[in-house]
Amino acid sequence: MPLSPLDDLLAHQTPDTFDHVYTGDRNFYDRFFFNGYSEDGETFFAAGMGIYPHLNIIDGAVSILKNGKQTSVFVSQPLNMQ
């Protein structure tokens, strides 16, 4: 099957939900990252999310750099999809 633009997103190309992973690798994961910055370059942000179905974990992070100060938040919790 050829690749599509959706292959770069946190979406499986099957009708199954995210808890159905077709690999036995316990370290399999899906991750999504997004970042951007202001036109003047003074503000930068980055956000990410990861799903680890075999480990039953979902986590995320947001980081903002503004006026030389960086603030970050990290979160993680059980996925509870099984």
C-alpha positions in Angstrom: 0.0 0.0 0.0 1.5 3.4 -0.9 2.1 6.1 1.8 -0.3 8.9 2.2 -0.2 12.3 4.0 -2.1 10.6 6.9 0.9 8.4 7.5 2.6 11.4 9.2 -0.2 11.8 11.7 -1.1 10.0 14.9 -3.7 7.9 13.1 -3.6 4.2 12.1 -4.7 3.2 8.6 -7.1 0.6 9.9 -10.7 0.6 11.2 -9.4 -0.5 14.7 -8.8 1.7 17.7 -5.4 2.7 18.9 -5.2 -0.1 21.4 -5.0 -2.7 18.5 -1.3 -2.8 17.5 -0.1 -5.3 14.9 3.3 -5.9 16.4 4.6 -7.8 19.3 7.3 -5.2 20.1 6.5 -4.0 23.6 8.3 -0.7 22.8 6.1 0.2 19.8 4.8 3.7 20.0 3.1 6.5 18.0 4.3 10.0 18.5 3.2 13.4 17.3 5.2 16.6 17.4 4.3 20.2 16.5 6.3 23.4 16.8 6.2 27.0 15.7 7.5 30.4 16.4 6.6 34.1 16.1 7.6 36.1 13.1 10.1 38.1 15.1 11.7 34.9 16.5 11.2 35.9 20.1 8.7 33.2 21.0 9.0 29.5 20.2 6.7 26.6 21.2 6.8 22.9 20.9 4.2 20.3 21.8 4.2 16.5 21.6 2.2 13.5 22.5 3.1 9.8 22.6 1.0 6.7 22.8 2.7 3.4 24.0 -0.1 0.8 23.8 1.9 -2.2 25.0 3.1 -0.3 28.0 -0.4 1.2 28.6 1.0 4.8 28.7 0.1 8.1 27.1 2.2 11.1 27.6 2.6 14.7 26.4 4.7 17.8 26.7 4.5 21.5 25.9 7.4 23.9 26.0 7.4 27.6 25.4 10.5 29.9 25.1 9.7 33.6 25.4 12.0 36.5 26.1 14.8 34.0 26.9 12.8 32.1 29.5 11.7 28.5 28.9 8.7 27.0 30.6 7.8 23.3 30.1 5.0 21.0 31.2 5.2 17.2 31.0 2.3 14.9 31.7 1.8 11.1 31.7 -0.9 8.7 32.7 -2.2 5.2 32.1 -3.7 4.8 28.6 -6.5 2.5 29.9 -7.6 1.2 26.5 -7.2 -2.5 27.2 
